[in-house]
Amino acid sequence: MNAPAIAGRREHSVPARSASASALPHSMLLVEKDPLLRRTVALTARTLGIAHIHEAASQAAACRMLGERTYHGAVIALDFGERRYAQYDFSLLDDIRESSEPSCRDMPLAVLVEHCDAVLLQELRHRKVTRVILKPFRARILLDTFSEFISQRQAVAMRHA
């Protein structure tokens, strides 16, 4: 993954999948391997009118999706990638923060991890991650996170208006 893949995106260039999804003004990205969790969160968020959740099963898929549209926030599950048990894969977070698109670069981010120590927390702070969610967790935690991201983006928009 690299920042240029994200940099060339067009605002909302992907058509909405359904009428109910297009009625929701906020788009969020959820990057998580577990399809049941992704689907549950996406359907619940849509039903509650919180946001349209775009699902990615991998960081590579998320990178492609970030190149296609703008998101109001993202929750990204970190995994060990190919460096199993050595360190987390921060490449997607780095691509987002190094993007030439200000809306992507400044997007609120949360991560899903199994455990978090001081070293990991420092790495996440360096990448301006605003929330760390420890696994296992309830789907409601993700819904609350997406709602918080929407509030943050609205507050920023109000300040710039």
N, CA, C and O of each residue as an XYZ file, in Angstrom:
644
protein
N       0.847     -1.177      0.000
C       0.000      0.000      0.000
C       0.881      1.224      0.000
O       1.986      1.224      0.542
N       0.365      2.271     -0.622
C       1.113      3.506     -0.595
C       0.173      4.684     -0.702
O      -0.962      4.552     -1.159
N       0.656      5.834     -0.278
C      -0.157      7.036     -0.250
C      -0.691      7.435     -1.623
O      -1.832      7.893     -1.692
N       0.068      7.291     -2.741
C      -0.488      7.672     -4.033
C      -1.763      6.912     -4.391
O      -2.608      7.447     -5.107
N      -1.920      5.694     -3.916
C      -3.140      4.936     -4.199
C      -4.350      5.617     -3.585
O      -5.449      5.557     -4.136
N      -4.154      6.255     -2.461
C      -5.237      6.969     -1.798
C      -5.404      8.366     -2.381
O      -6.518      8.886     -2.438
N      -4.311      8.973     -2.810
C      -4.308     10.373     -3.220
C      -5.179     10.670     -4.436
O      -5.692     11.783     -4.550
N      -5.364      9.725     -5.340
C      -6.070     10.006     -6.574
C      -7.565      9.826     -6.517
O      -8.189      9.665     -7.566
N      -8.162      9.843     -5.371
C      -9.584      9.532     -5.279
C     -10.467     10.699     -5.693
O     -10.043     11.854     -5.706
N     -11.701     10.364     -6.028
C     -12.704     11.354     -6.361
C     -13.791     11.323     -5.304
O     -14.165     10.252     -4.826
N     -14.295     12.477     -4.940
C     -15.341     12.580     -3.924
C     -16.577     11.788     -4.331
O     -17.153     12.034     -5.391
N     -16.978     10.860     -3.515
C     -18.230     10.108     -3.668
C     -18.426      9.552     -5.070
O     -19.528      9.638     -5.610
N     -17.401      8.994     -5.663
C     -17.510      8.490     -7.024
C     -18.154      7.113     -7.103
O     -18.495      6.662     -8.197
N     -18.327      6.440     -5.988
C     -18.931      5.116     -5.993
C     -20.417      5.261     -5.717
O     -20.790      5.861     -4.708
N     -21.279      4.732     -6.579
C     -22.713      4.862     -6.342
C     -23.142      4.092     -5.099
O     -22.560      3.063     -4.754
N     -24.154      4.602     -4.444
C     -24.678      3.941     -3.248
C     -25.315      2.613     -3.648
O     -25.859      2.487     -4.745
N     -25.248      1.628     -2.760
C     -25.763      0.300     -3.062
C     -27.277      0.210     -2.912
O     -27.921     -0.615     -3.560
N     -27.837      1.052     -2.065
C     -29.281      0.992     -1.873
C     -29.808      2.376     -1.555
O     -29.053      3.282     -1.202
N     -31.123      2.526     -1.686
C     -31.723      3.820     -1.411
C     -31.513      4.214      0.037
O     -31.258      5.384      0.320
N     -31.614      3.272      0.959
C     -31.431      3.603      2.368
C     -30.002      4.034      2.654
O     -29.771      4.911      3.486
N     -29.040      3.422      1.968
C     -27.645      3.805      2.165
C     -27.395      5.202      1.624
O     -26.658      5.974      2.238
N     -27.994      5.545      0.485
C     -27.757      6.858     -0.097
C     -28.416      7.960      0.720
O     -28.014      9.120      0.628
N     -29.418      7.616      1.515
C     -30.085      8.603      2.349
C     -29.234      9.005      3.554
O     -29.465     10.051      4.160
N     -28.259      8.180      3.894
C     -27.403      8.482      5.038
C     -26.285      9.426      4.601
O     -25.570      9.134      3.643
N     -26.126     10.563      5.299
C     -25.161     11.564      4.854
C     -23.704     11.243      5.191
O     -22.801     11.878      4.646
N     -23.457     10.297      6.053
C     -22.093     10.017      6.496
C     -21.660      8.616      6.082
O     -22.408      7.650      6.226
N     -20.450      8.528      5.571
C     -19.868      7.247      5.176
C     -18.680      6.946      6.064
O     -17.792      7.781      6.235
N     -18.668      5.763      6.621
C     -17.583      5.315      7.481
C     -16.976      4.050      6.901
O     -17.627      3.309      6.166
N     -15.726      3.821      7.243
C     -15.030      2.634      6.777
C     -14.734      1.733      7.964
O     -14.220      2.186      8.987
N     -15.062      0.457      7.822
C     -14.748     -0.547      8.836
C     -13.854     -1.603      8.200
O     -14.254     -2.283      7.255
N     -12.645     -1.732      8.727
C     -11.681     -2.705      8.222
C     -11.533     -3.790      9.282
O     -10.934     -3.569     10.334
N     -12.084     -4.954      8.992
C     -12.108     -6.062      9.949
C     -12.239     -7.360      9.172
O     -13.020     -7.445      8.224
N     -11.476     -8.373      9.569
C     -11.500     -9.663      8.873
C     -12.795    -10.429      9.090
O     -13.257    -11.122      8.183
N     -13.385    -10.320     10.266
C     -14.565    -11.103     10.619
C     -15.806    -10.600      9.874
O     -16.295     -9.509     10.169
N     -16.325    -11.379      8.908
C     -17.468    -10.919      8.122
C     -18.746    -10.756      8.944
O     -19.551     -9.872      8.650
N     -18.944    -11.570      9.943
C     -20.148    -11.454     10.765
C     -20.151    -10.143     11.543
O     -21.178     -9.468     11.615
N     -19.026     -9.782     12.117
C     -18.920     -8.515     12.845
C     -19.128     -7.335     11.900
O     -19.882     -6.413     12.212
N     -18.465     -7.363     10.752
C     -18.613     -6.264      9.787
C     -20.071     -6.093      9.393
O     -20.597     -4.981      9.419
N     -20.719     -7.176      9.031
C     -22.100     -7.126      8.564
C     -23.040     -6.645      9.670
O     -23.924     -5.825      9.422
N     -22.852     -7.148     10.877
C     -23.699     -6.746     12.000
C     -23.592     -5.247     12.253
O     -24.605     -4.562     12.402
N     -22.375     -4.745     12.301
C     -22.169     -3.314     12.548
C     -22.751     -2.485     11.402
O     -23.418     -1.478     11.642
N     -22.505     -2.900     10.165
C     -22.995     -2.144      9.011
C     -24.519     -2.078      8.985
O     -25.095     -1.006      8.797
N     -25.162     -3.214      9.172
C     -26.627     -3.231      9.147
C     -27.225     -2.454     10.312
O     -28.214     -1.741     10.140
N     -26.642     -2.584     11.478
C     -27.153     -1.864     12.647
C     -26.984     -0.367     12.476
O     -27.903      0.395     12.772
N     -25.830      0.064     12.006
C     -25.591      1.504     11.806
C     -26.554      2.075     10.775
O     -27.063      3.184     10.942
N     -26.801      1.328      9.724
C     -27.731      1.790      8.698
C     -29.151      1.839      9.252
O     -29.871      2.811      9.026
N     -29.561      0.796      9.977
C     -30.904      0.746     10.542
C     -31.146      1.879     11.534
O     -32.228      2.467     11.560
N     -30.139      2.184     12.350
C     -30.263      3.258     13.339
C     -30.070      4.645     12.734
O     -30.256      5.652     13.418
N     -29.699      4.703     11.460
C     -29.496      5.985     10.797
C     -28.213      6.683     11.212
O     -28.095      7.899     11.055
N     -27.252      5.939     11.736
C     -25.990      6.538     12.182
C     -25.120      6.896     10.989
O     -24.684      8.039     10.857
N     -24.866      5.927     10.121
C     -23.990      6.138      8.970
C     -24.080      4.936      8.051
O     -24.579      3.874      8.424
N     -23.584      5.134      6.837
C     -23.427      4.013      5.925
C     -22.017      3.477      6.136
O     -21.036      4.186      5.914
N     -21.922      2.223      6.565
C     -20.632      1.610      6.860
C     -20.175      0.840      5.628
O     -20.863     -0.065      5.158
N     -19.022      1.204      5.119
C     -18.411      0.488      4.008
C     -17.454     -0.522      4.609
O     -16.625     -0.177      5.452
N     -17.566     -1.758      4.180
C     -16.820     -2.857      4.786
C     -15.617     -3.257      3.950
O     -15.705     -3.370      2.728
N     -14.493     -3.470      4.621
C     -13.295     -3.991      3.973
C     -12.768     -5.138      4.813
O     -12.655     -5.021      6.033
N     -12.447     -6.245      4.163
C     -11.955     -7.418      4.873
C     -10.447     -7.394      5.051
O      -9.899     -8.207      5.796
N      -9.769     -6.472      4.377
C      -8.314     -6.404      4.469
C      -7.851     -4.964      4.330
O      -8.602     -4.093      3.891
N      -6.611     -4.729      4.708
C      -6.052     -3.395      4.563
C      -5.872     -3.046      3.084
O      -6.021     -1.884      2.706
N      -5.556     -4.028      2.246
C      -5.416     -3.776      0.809
C      -6.751     -3.328      0.207
O      -6.790     -2.392     -0.591
N      -7.838     -3.993      0.586
C      -9.163     -3.596      0.105
C      -9.518     -2.200      0.605
O     -10.092     -1.400     -0.133
N      -9.180     -1.912      1.842
C      -9.450     -0.588      2.405
C      -8.696      0.494      1.648
O      -9.236      1.572      1.401
N      -7.469      0.218      1.283
C      -6.663      1.187      0.533
C      -7.335      1.505     -0.798
O      -7.408      2.668     -1.196
N      -7.825      0.477     -1.484
C      -8.533      0.693     -2.747
C      -9.788      1.535     -2.518
O     -10.074      2.457     -3.282
N     -10.522      1.214     -1.473
C     -11.760      1.943     -1.190
C     -11.486      3.403     -0.850
O     -12.247      4.289     -1.239
N     -10.407      3.651     -0.130
C     -10.040      5.029      0.207
C      -9.689      5.836     -1.039
O      -9.831      7.059     -1.052
N      -9.236      5.159     -2.071
C      -8.940      5.831     -3.327
C     -10.177      6.157     -4.141
O     -10.104      6.925     -5.100
N     -11.305      5.583     -3.773
C     -12.537      5.748     -4.539
C     -13.503      6.778     -3.961
O     -14.302      7.352     -4.700
N     -13.443      7.017     -2.664
C     -14.421      7.915     -2.052
C     -13.884      8.524     -0.770
O     -12.820      8.132     -0.292
N     -14.604      9.468     -0.219
C     -14.256     10.127      1.030
C     -15.051      9.498      2.168
O     -16.241      9.215      2.030
N     -14.390      9.289      3.270
C     -15.046      8.747      4.465
C     -14.952      9.761      5.588
O     -14.023     10.566      5.646
N     -15.928      9.708      6.477
C     -15.963     10.624      7.620
C     -15.228     10.069      8.833
O     -15.094     10.763      9.841
N     -14.757      8.846      8.755
C     -14.024      8.207      9.833
C     -13.788      6.744      9.482
O     -14.426      6.191      8.586
N     -12.854      6.131     10.209
C     -12.551      4.725      9.946
C     -12.180      4.015     11.236
O     -11.527      4.577     12.114
N     -12.617      2.757     11.326
C     -12.197      1.858     12.395
C     -11.440      0.736     11.705
O     -11.974      0.053     10.831
N     -10.178      0.553     12.112
C      -9.282     -0.362     11.425
C      -8.750     -1.403     12.400
O      -8.141     -1.064     13.415
N      -8.984     -2.661     12.086
C      -8.421     -3.744     12.891
C      -6.962     -3.905     12.494
O      -6.644     -4.086     11.319
N      -6.091     -3.838     13.468
C      -4.669     -4.052     13.211
C      -4.368     -5.527     13.397
O      -4.862     -6.163     14.328
N      -3.566     -6.053     12.518
C      -3.146     -7.428     12.669
C      -1.628     -7.475     12.541
O      -0.977     -6.460     12.296
N      -1.095     -8.640     12.707
C       0.350     -8.777     12.640
C       0.851     -8.901     11.214
O       2.059     -8.859     10.982
N      -0.050     -9.052     10.254
C       0.360     -9.146      8.865
C       1.372    -10.256      8.658
O       1.290    -11.301      9.303
N       2.307    -10.042      7.778
C       3.320    -11.049      7.482
C       4.411    -11.083      8.539
O       5.198    -12.029      8.577
N       4.475    -10.087      9.383
C       5.501    -10.029     10.430
C       4.955    -10.623     11.718
O       5.117    -10.036     12.788
N       4.333    -11.738     11.630
C       3.626    -12.377     12.725
C       4.364    -12.274     14.056
O       5.523    -12.671     14.174
N       3.682    -11.743     15.033
C       4.161    -11.590     16.407
C       5.361    -10.664     16.553
O       5.913    -10.548     17.647
N       5.772    -10.009     15.490
C       6.895     -9.083     15.593
C       6.391     -7.660     15.839
O       6.836     -6.991     16.772
N       5.479     -7.210     15.014
C       4.928     -5.869     15.184
C       3.639     -5.740     14.401
O       3.345     -6.554     13.525
N       2.886     -4.730     14.717
C       1.637     -4.488     14.005
C       1.916     -3.904     12.631
O       2.979     -3.330     12.393
N       0.959     -4.054     11.734
C       1.055     -3.503     10.391
C       0.394     -2.124     10.402
O      -0.832     -2.018     10.434
N       1.199     -1.087     10.375
C       0.706      0.290     10.400
C       0.604      0.898      9.004
O       0.339      2.094      8.880
N       0.806      0.112      7.959
C       0.893      0.683      6.614
C      -0.365      1.439      6.197
O      -0.256      2.503      5.588
N      -1.546      0.927      6.502
C      -2.769      1.632      6.129
C      -2.884      2.942      6.904
O      -3.226      3.973      6.326
N      -2.604      2.912      8.194
C      -2.640      4.150      8.984
C      -1.658      5.175      8.421
O      -1.984      6.357      8.312
N      -0.469      4.727      8.069
C       0.534      5.629      7.507
C       0.081      6.181      6.166
O       0.262      7.369      5.898
N      -0.508      5.337      5.312
C      -1.003      5.805      4.022
C      -2.074      6.878      4.199
O      -2.091      7.869      3.469
N      -2.952      6.681      5.153
C      -4.007      7.652      5.412
C      -3.401      8.979      5.876
O      -3.749     10.039      5.354
N      -2.514      8.921      6.837
C      -1.938     10.149      7.391
C      -0.988     10.858      6.428
O      -0.740     12.054      6.577
N      -0.454     10.137      5.443
C       0.452     10.741      4.466
C      -0.257     11.103      3.168
O       0.392     11.551      2.223
N      -1.555     10.922      3.101
C      -2.325     11.211      1.898
C      -2.222     12.686      1.524
O      -2.070     13.552      2.385
N      -2.307     12.952      0.230
C      -2.317     14.344     -0.229
C      -3.703     14.966     -0.080
O      -3.861     16.178     -0.226
N      -4.698     14.144      0.208
C      -6.073     14.615      0.399
C      -6.289     15.025      1.856
O      -6.225     14.170      2.739
N      -6.543     16.308      2.134
C      -6.748     16.724      3.530
C      -7.891     15.993      4.226
O      -7.799     15.705      5.419
N      -8.967     15.687      3.502
C     -10.096     14.997      4.130
C      -9.713     13.594      4.571
O     -10.257     13.082      5.549
N      -8.800     12.982      3.875
C      -8.321     11.648      4.250
C      -7.286     11.770      5.370
O      -7.346     11.050      6.367
N      -6.357     12.671      5.194
C      -5.263     12.854      6.144
C      -5.783     13.204      7.542
O      -5.203     12.788      8.545
N      -6.873     13.967      7.605
C      -7.417     14.435      8.886
C      -8.587     13.597      9.386
O      -9.223     13.957     10.378
N      -8.876     12.499      8.724
C     -10.015     11.661      9.080
C      -9.836     11.063     10.479
O      -8.750     10.582     10.804
N     -10.879     11.084     11.308
C     -10.788     10.421     12.617
C     -10.572      8.921     12.447
O     -11.212      8.280     11.613
N      -9.664      8.372     13.246
C      -9.336      6.953     13.171
C      -9.426      6.289     14.526
O      -9.079      6.878     15.549
N      -9.901      5.049     14.518
C      -9.865      4.180     15.693
C      -9.260      2.859     15.240
O      -9.340      2.504     14.064
N      -8.659      2.139     16.168
C      -8.095      0.833     15.837
C      -8.672     -0.223     16.766
O      -9.039      0.049     17.910
N      -8.739     -1.440     16.233
C      -9.140     -2.615     16.995
C      -7.888     -3.449     17.212
O      -7.195     -3.797     16.256
N      -7.597     -3.768     18.461
C      -6.421     -4.589     18.783
C      -6.781     -5.555     19.904
O      -7.749     -5.347     20.636
N      -5.988     -6.611     20.025
C      -6.218     -7.592     21.083
C      -5.648     -7.150     22.420
O      -6.179     -7.496     23.475
N      -4.572     -6.389     22.371
C      -3.992     -5.828     23.588
C      -3.245     -4.559     23.217
O      -2.880     -4.363     22.057
N      -3.021     -3.706     24.188
C      -2.348     -2.447     23.919
C      -1.401     -2.137     25.063
O      -1.824     -2.036     26.214
N      -0.135     -1.987     24.753
C       0.844     -1.601     25.759
C       1.301     -0.167     25.468
O       0.827      0.459     24.520
N       2.202      0.335     26.270
C       2.652      1.722     26.146
C       3.328      1.987     24.801
O       3.161      3.062     24.224
N       4.087      1.019     24.303
C       4.783      1.192     23.022
C       3.776      1.322     21.879
O       3.888      2.214     21.038
N       2.795      0.421     21.858
C       1.767      0.491     20.820
C       0.980      1.791     20.936
O       0.709      2.439     19.925
N       0.618      2.171     22.129
C      -0.138      3.399     22.329
C       0.637      4.611     21.799
O       0.050      5.504     21.188
N       1.931      4.639     22.029
C       2.758      5.735     21.514
C       2.753      5.748     19.981
O       2.655      6.814     19.372
N       2.858      4.574     19.359
C       2.814      4.479     17.895
C       1.471      4.990     17.359
O       1.424      5.677     16.339
N       0.396      4.654     18.045
C      -0.929      5.081     17.606
C      -1.119      6.576     17.798
O      -1.717      7.233     16.945
N      -0.632      7.116     18.879
C      -0.704      8.573     19.095
C       0.063      9.315     18.013
O      -0.387     10.347     17.516
N       1.216      8.786     17.656
C       2.037      9.385     16.600
C       1.250      9.449     15.284
O       1.454     10.362     14.485
N       0.367      8.498     15.064
C      -0.446      8.430     13.842
C      -1.814      9.083     14.035
O      -2.697      8.938     13.191
N      -1.986      9.789     15.128
C      -3.212     10.536     15.437
C      -4.454      9.651     15.462
O      -5.512     10.032     14.960
N      -4.312      8.470     16.050
C      -5.458      7.589     16.265
C      -6.185      8.103     17.500
O      -5.569      8.308     18.546
N      -7.492      8.310     17.381
C      -8.244      8.926     18.475
C      -8.877      7.946     19.442
O      -9.282      8.332     20.538
N      -8.969      6.679     19.051
C      -9.576      5.695     19.940
C      -8.971      4.320     19.718
O      -8.719      3.913     18.584
N      -8.740      3.607     20.819
C      -8.252      2.230     20.781
C      -9.356      1.358     21.373
O      -9.817      1.590     22.491
N      -9.769      0.356     20.608
C     -10.824     -0.555     21.046
C     -10.200     -1.934     21.203
O      -9.641     -2.496     20.261
N     -10.308     -2.462     22.415
C      -9.725     -3.769     22.697
C     -10.704     -4.885     22.358
O     -11.892     -4.811     22.673
N     -10.177     -5.925     21.706
C     -10.970     -7.112     21.405
C     -10.934     -8.037     22.607
O      -9.899     -8.112     23.269
N     -11.987     -8.730     22.919
C     -13.308     -8.684     22.298
C     -14.076     -7.456     22.778
O     -13.774     -6.903     23.836
N     -15.045     -7.041     22.014
C     -15.838     -5.859     22.326
C     -17.245     -6.083     21.812
O     -17.503     -7.038     21.079
N     -18.140     -5.216     22.191
C     -19.520     -5.272     21.713
C     -19.648     -4.390     20.476
O     -18.946     -3.388     20.341
N     -20.539     -4.766     19.586
C     -20.762     -3.979     18.369
C     -21.158     -2.546     18.715
O     -20.866     -1.620     17.958
N     -21.819     -2.363     19.850
C     -22.252     -1.021     20.264
C     -21.062     -0.063     20.423
O     -21.196      1.136     20.179
N     -19.915     -0.584     20.827
C     -18.715      0.242     20.958
C     -18.350      0.849     19.602
O     -17.985      2.022     19.528
N     -18.446      0.060     18.534
C     -18.146      0.581     17.198
C     -19.183      1.609     16.763
O     -18.835      2.636     16.180
N     -20.440      1.340     17.041
C     -21.488      2.298     16.687
C     -21.280      3.619     17.406
O     -21.436      4.682     16.806
N     -20.930      3.563     18.684
C     -20.644      4.784     19.437
C     -19.434      5.520     18.867
O     -19.413      6.750     18.826
N     -18.436      4.770     18.430
C     -17.242      5.371     17.830
C     -17.610      6.102     16.549
O     -17.176      7.236     16.345
N     -18.399      5.479     15.682
C     -18.807      6.135     14.441
C     -19.621      7.395     14.741
O     -19.439      8.415     14.076
N     -20.511      7.340     15.727
C     -21.298      8.516     16.104
C     -20.387      9.644     16.594
O     -20.601     10.813     16.272
N     -19.378      9.280     17.370
C     -18.419     10.274     17.859
C     -17.653     10.911     16.704
O     -17.423     12.120     16.712
N     -17.259     10.126     15.722
C     -16.542     10.653     14.560
C     -17.401     11.643     13.792
O     -16.900     12.669     13.330
N     -18.690     11.348     13.650
C     -19.604     12.255     12.959
C     -19.678     13.579     13.713
O     -19.630     14.648     13.104
N     -19.794     13.507     15.034
C     -19.845     14.723     15.844
C     -18.556     15.539     15.701
O     -18.603     16.765     15.606
N     -17.412     14.859     15.685
C     -16.135     15.548     15.522
C     -16.072     16.262     14.177
O     -15.661     17.420     14.106
N     -16.475     15.580     13.118
C     -16.421     16.180     11.782
C     -17.382     17.361     11.668
O     -17.065     18.360     11.022
N     -18.553     17.250     12.290
C     -19.516     18.360     12.251
C     -18.970     19.562     13.018
O     -19.155     20.703     12.592
N     -18.306     19.320     14.135
C     -17.714     20.415     14.907
C     -16.626     21.132     14.115
O     -16.530     22.359     14.147
N     -15.814     20.363     13.409
C     -14.759     20.957     12.573
C     -15.390     21.777     11.444
O     -14.945     22.888     11.156
N     -16.415     21.234     10.814
C     -17.091     21.939      9.725
C     -17.705     23.245     10.227
O     -17.654     24.256      9.528
N     -18.274     23.236     11.410
C     -18.876     24.438     11.982
C     -17.822     25.523     12.228
O     -18.075     26.708     12.014
N     -16.639     25.099     12.682
C     -15.563     26.057     12.947
C     -15.054     26.696     11.651
O     -14.638     27.855     11.649
N     -15.090     25.943     10.557
C     -14.577     26.446      9.292
C     -15.639     27.185      8.478
O     -15.334     27.773      7.440
N     -16.884     27.153      8.951
C     -17.975     27.811      8.199
C     -18.067     29.279      8.521
O     -18.925     29.977      7.979
